[in-house]
Amino acid sequence: MTINDKRLMDMAEQLGFGKNSSKAEGVADLADKYKGKSDQELIDEIMKVKRTIKKDKAQYEKQMKTIKALSAMMNGEQKVRLEKLIRLLESDD
């Protein structure tokens, strides 16, 4: 396992997708669910998730820290998309 693989696994665990978690088994299914969705459909889903995770401030802060750490492993285009996601998640609606 490379350092980046280990780092991704650690971040996944911090987000609640642990090795033994039933959530981890469903990640691929979740990714398939969103394949082919338009940007607006994805934004709508992100906003639903945002409302849920912001209910627990400590967990929200932990998840945001983990999401921001993903940037180090991304190329330029991916970083731009991640920054847009972070702005969405951090904005007050």
N, C-alpha and C positions, 0 to 999 in steps of 0.2 A: 504494500500500500504506500503510495507516495505521500509526501507532506500535504499536498493539496487535497488528496483523497481523505486523509485523516482529518484535515481541517473542515472539509465539507461534512464528514460524519459527525464531528463534534458540534458543528453549527446545526445540523439536522436534529441532533439530540436536544440541543438548547431550545429549538423551536417546537419540541414535542414529537419529533419523528424518530424516537429511539430505535435501537437495533431490534428490541423485542416488542416493540409497539405495533399494535394492529394498524396504526396510522402509517407506519413505515411501509407496510405491505400494500397500502392503498395509494401511495404516492404516484406510482406509475399510472394507475387508473385515473387519478385526479388530473395528471398531466394530459392524458388522453381526452378527458372530458373537455378541456379547454383548447385543444388543437382545433385550428380552423375558425376560432372565434374572432370577431372583429375587435379592434382596439376598444371601441365603445362598450362592447359586451364585457370585455375583460375589466374595464374601469368600473362598470356597474358592480361586478362581482367583488372587486377590490374594496369598493365603498361599503358593501355589506359586511365584509370581513373586518374592515376598519372599525365599524360601529361595535362589533362584537369584542375585538381585542382591546379597545380603548376603555372598556368597562373595568378592567383590572390594570391600574396604572403601572404597578411594578412589573407585571408580565409584559405589558406593552413596551416599556422601556427596554427590557431584556431582549425582546424580539426585534425591536428597532436597531439595537446595538449589533445584533447578529446579522440582520439584513445589510446594514452598512458595511460590515466586515467582508461581505461577499464581493464588494467592489474591487478588492485587491486581486481577485482571481479572474477578472473580466477584461475583455478587450474594450476599445473605445466606444463602439456602438452599444455594447451591452451596458457599459457604465452610464451612458446617456439615458438609456431606458430605465435603469435602476434608479437614477437620480429623479426621474419623473415619478416613479413609483413611490419613492421616499417622500417627495413633496406632497403627493396625494395622501399618504398615510399620516403625515405630520400636520396637514392643513386642518383648520377648524371649519366644520361645515355648519 
